[in-house]
Amino acid sequence: MKGLKHPDIHEQNPLLGSDPSNFKLVLHKALLGPLTLNNLNNEQLKVTNTLLGFAVANNMRMISKKNAW
């Protein structure tokens, strides 16, 4: 959420739009988290967690690159 306050950083998830509100970000996680946990098997969860890990690492890289901490 903090990184999105920087003018050169934009959300890339098409479900959220380029400048989502904090409410939208939290709601997205609150709705998709339980759906994911209840509908994916262990192998699918491993892939999902790996991809989310890459997304978090990329977000941290972009925030650091723009000094948006």
Secondary structure, 3 states (H helix, E strand, C coil): CCHHHCCCCCCCCCCCCCCCCHHHHHHHHHHHHHHHHHHCCHHHHHHHHHHHHHHHHHHHHHHHHCCCC
